[in-house]
Amino acid sequence: MSRIWNFSAGPAALPQAVLERARDEMLDFHGTGMSVMEMSHRGKPFMEVAEKAEADLRKLMGIPDDYAVLFLQGGATGQFSAIPMNLQPGGQPMDYIDTGAWSGKAIKEAQKVGPVNIVASSQAEGYASIPERSTWKLDPNAAYVHYTPNETIGGVEFHEVPDVGDKPLVADMSSTILSRPIDVSKFGVIYAGAQKNIGPAGVTVVIVRKDLLEREKGQVPAVLDWKLQADNDSMYNTPPTFGWYFAGLVFEWLLEQGGLEKMAEINQRKADKLYRFIDNSAFYRNPVEPSARSWMNVPFILADDSLDGPFLKEADAAGLSSLKGHRSVGGMRASIYNAVPEEAVDALIEFMADFEERHA
Ligand code: PMP
């Protein structure tokens, strides 16, 4: 068996130890004679899996008791619709910060529900920076403020939680959740698709302050209704059981690694060395303003784009996979989530240096 270094943006690399454990438990989960995929979500074995996963996530992230944790289907994209439906009773404006492709998609869904106020946008700067907080035009009547802490495609990240006063702050953490400790109490809602730092695609984690579940709202489809799902322990309908189980294994693994403080230390070191290498080269370039560079997604371009094809082909041959940038922006992108070890980043840098030497 040979595993390669996988820099995919999502679905992304998963910890090998977790994959091995899932393999070992696949055919006979804890003496039940069946896999987790084959058992009722209401039976004792799965209920224990579900409860442990939630407890471990609460421990990892320090989620206070006045927050509900939901494990849902529908991806972060489903939540783009759920957010305005659950938080806006009708007619109220909703504040959105536009920092790239994913905030753009969130805005598009919210606009189907009600009026969206674009608080600030970095579009004119090619989405290569975060708009200065002093320029933001928050609407005093807004139901909430939404932002995308990490833009997976642009590789732009907020390194501080913005202060939006007493408005509920809603954060799409799909590509940054669990990469470092955060203060959950600063947020009204945190949501994330699983397929980067949590587990396989198919699970969506929603962390919502409980008072927001009581907000007046319009007609919300049952699967997107946070209150209904919270009242039913995320089991109003069949939850994504295998993904929930697998996420639980990833949470256990993270706790074993030393938790999010340890992950932050490793992630920052991985990102720093890759950006340092890129900045010291005239051959590669990262377009993002240094203070807004993502720890998780590092886009870079080659000085001569006719070398993109050979770069990707040779990288693949060297065991470095999925470095092609998003089809909307081109170039390259290395996604270096929790499960991508420092050794992989070292191998990438070594390859990039060697490629530069041969082609510059
Ligand atoms: N938000 C961000 C920041 C993302 O990176 C992605 C997926 N790449 C999404 C939302 C959409 O997630 P999903 O495909 O789970 O709907």
Boltz pocket constraint, residues with backbone or C-beta under 6 A from the ligand:
constraints:
  - pocket:
      binder: B
      contacts: [[A, 9], [A, 10], [A, 74], [A, 75], [A, 76], [A, 77], [A, 78], [A, 102], [A, 148], [A, 150], [A, 151], [A, 152], [A, 153], [A, 172], [A, 173], [A, 174], [A, 175], [A, 193], [A, 194]]
      max_distance: 6.0
